Amino acid sequence: MSDNDSTTYQQQPAPTHQDFHWIDGPLQGTSHANFVETTLDIAAGMHAALQLAYTNALEHAANDDADAGQTAPPAVGIVMADQLLRLAMAASGLLSDEARRQVEWINEADAI
């Protein structure tokens, strides 16, 4: 059987994967629901990234004050902490931009 045989694809069962959604019901997939789901995901990711970066900063400060041999390894390295902070900044900027677009869209719809 060749790789070009279309019957190969027709015989395969349909995939069972469905996109994940926080919102169920008739509002799923609406512009507002998509924005709320995106906001939830971005905010949770930013929260986790900032917690790691903050914990890392506290551990570095504690290590600076610790006696010799009493230091603890940081949660993440300096480069990764910087990447987590930049991720949170970029994500919050994207979320702000999308919120601004949503506000403009709502204001334009109300003006009609």
C-alpha positions as CSV (number, residue, x, y, z in Angstrom):
1,M,0.0,0.0,0.0
2,S,1.5,3.4,-0.9
3,D,1.5,6.5,1.3
4,N,-0.7,8.2,-1.3
5,D,-3.5,5.7,-0.9
6,S,-6.6,7.7,0.2
7,T,-8.3,4.6,1.5
8,T,-5.8,4.5,4.3
9,Y,-7.1,7.7,5.7
10,Q,-10.8,6.8,5.2
11,Q,-10.4,3.6,7.3
12,Q,-9.0,5.4,10.3
13,P,-11.4,6.4,13.1
14,A,-12.0,10.0,13.7
15,P,-9.8,11.5,16.4
16,T,-11.3,11.9,19.8
17,H,-9.4,15.1,20.8
18,Q,-11.5,18.2,21.4
19,D,-10.1,21.6,22.3
20,F,-10.2,22.4,26.0
21,H,-12.6,25.1,27.1
22,W,-13.3,26.5,30.6
23,I,-16.8,27.5,29.5
24,D,-19.4,25.0,28.7
25,G,-22.8,25.6,27.1
26,P,-24.2,27.9,24.5
27,L,-21.8,30.8,25.2
28,Q,-18.7,28.6,24.5
29,G,-16.9,30.0,21.5
30,T,-18.4,33.5,21.7
31,S,-16.0,36.4,21.5
32,H,-16.6,37.2,25.2
33,A,-16.2,33.6,26.3
34,N,-13.0,33.2,24.3
35,F,-11.6,36.4,25.9
36,V,-12.6,35.2,29.4
37,E,-10.9,31.8,28.8
38,T,-7.8,33.5,27.5
39,T,-7.7,35.9,30.4
40,L,-8.0,33.0,32.9
41,D,-5.1,31.0,31.2
42,I,-2.8,34.0,30.9
43,A,-3.5,35.2,34.4
44,A,-2.8,31.7,35.9
45,G,0.4,31.5,33.9
46,M,1.5,34.9,35.0
47,H,0.7,34.1,38.6
48,A,2.8,30.9,38.5
49,A,5.7,32.7,36.7
50,L,5.7,35.5,39.2
51,Q,5.6,33.2,42.1
52,L,8.6,31.3,40.9
53,A,10.5,34.5,40.2
54,Y,9.6,36.0,43.6
55,T,10.5,32.8,45.5
56,N,13.8,32.8,43.6
57,A,14.5,36.4,44.7
58,L,13.7,35.6,48.3
59,E,16.0,32.6,48.3
60,H,18.8,34.7,46.9
61,A,18.3,37.3,49.6
62,A,18.2,34.7,52.3
63,N,21.4,33.1,50.9
64,D,23.1,36.5,51.0
65,D,22.3,36.7,54.8
66,A,23.0,33.0,55.6
67,D,26.0,31.7,57.4
68,A,28.5,29.6,55.4
69,G,27.1,26.2,54.6
70,Q,23.6,27.2,55.4
71,T,22.5,28.4,52.0
72,A,19.7,26.7,50.0
73,P,19.7,26.3,46.2
74,P,17.4,28.8,44.4
75,A,14.2,27.6,42.8
76,V,15.4,28.6,39.4
77,G,18.6,30.1,37.9
78,I,19.1,33.8,37.3
79,V,18.5,33.4,33.5
80,M,15.3,31.4,34.0
81,A,14.0,33.9,36.6
82,D,14.6,36.7,34.1
83,Q,12.8,34.7,31.4
84,L,9.8,34.2,33.8
85,L,9.6,37.9,34.5
86,R,9.8,38.8,30.8
87,L,7.1,36.1,30.1
88,A,4.8,37.7,32.7
89,M,5.5,41.2,31.2
90,A,4.8,40.1,27.7
91,A,1.7,38.1,28.7
92,S,0.2,41.0,30.6
93,G,0.9,43.3,27.6
94,L,-0.9,40.9,25.3
95,L,-3.8,40.6,27.7
96,S,-4.0,44.4,27.9
97,D,-3.9,44.8,24.1
98,E,-6.7,42.3,23.7
99,A,-8.8,43.9,26.4
100,R,-8.4,47.2,24.7
101,R,-9.6,45.7,21.4
102,Q,-12.6,44.2,23.2
103,V,-13.5,47.6,24.7
104,E,-13.2,49.3,21.3
105,W,-15.4,46.6,19.7
106,I,-18.0,47.0,22.4
107,N,-18.0,50.8,22.1
108,E,-18.3,50.6,18.3
109,A,-21.2,48.1,18.6
110,D,-23.0,50.4,21.1
111,A,-22.5,53.3,18.7
112,I,-24.4,51.5,15.9
